[in-house]
Amino acid sequence: LAKTTQPISMDSYEGQEVNITCSHNNIATNDYITWYQQFPSQGPRFIIQGYKTKVTNEVASLFIPADRKSSTLSLPRVSLSDTAVYYCLVGDRGAGTALIFGKGTTLSVSS
Amino acid sequence: EAQVTQNPRYLITVTGKKLTVTCSQNMNHEYMSWYRQDPGLGLRQIYYSMNVEVTDKGDVPEGYKVSRKEKRNFPLILESPSPNQTSLYFCASSPWTSGVTDTQYFGPGTRLTVL
């Protein structure tokens, strides 16, 4: 299983774009990269998933370079409600094996 | 409404008193999983199940048991709870379509305190 490394915390202001980078040097060929968001005392919620290049949905973009050893979650124009913990996961979608969330990145958005 | 439910949401118990935390999903998902979350340690997977009667250990299975007799239910059993099992527990489920694990849907959490 590929281990991931993320910053422990980040601070931002409302309206700014936030980029959270995740390092996964040992990513395997079949591994996908998935990001989850968690608010205090709630279960994590899926944000976005990708394999390579760029993926965009209504809430975020995920940038994955060609070597796939890192990925960047981009949150456009954050608001106070984006204050949460963000987890990067790397795993084989077809394997059904144990998933490792790690410690995540705590994003604090201020006004 | 599609959801994962857990019961109880809060539980205070004493060391050694067997307990069960129930988890149920109404989305017909094959894959179900239990996690515990502790300050500074993030989410750690305890057990997972890819289908009925199929379970496997996650990252931290010691002191826990699970069973998957029905597709919708995946109870977590603590035969002899200890204070180090005081934690916030999450159950999750996801579909297993053509062998591909999709996004996981999490329950609301169960806060367990073992005295």
Interface residues (C-beta under 8 A of the other chain):
Chain A: T34 Y36 S41 Q42 G43 P44 R45 F46 Q49 Y87 G91 R93 G94 A95 G96 T97 A98 L99 I100 F101 G102 K103 G104
Chain B: V4 Y31 S33 Y35 G40 L41 G42 L43 R44 Q45 Y48 M50 D56 K57 G58 D59 L88 F90 A92 W96 G99 V100 T101 D102 T103 Q104 Y105 F106 G107 P108 G109 R111
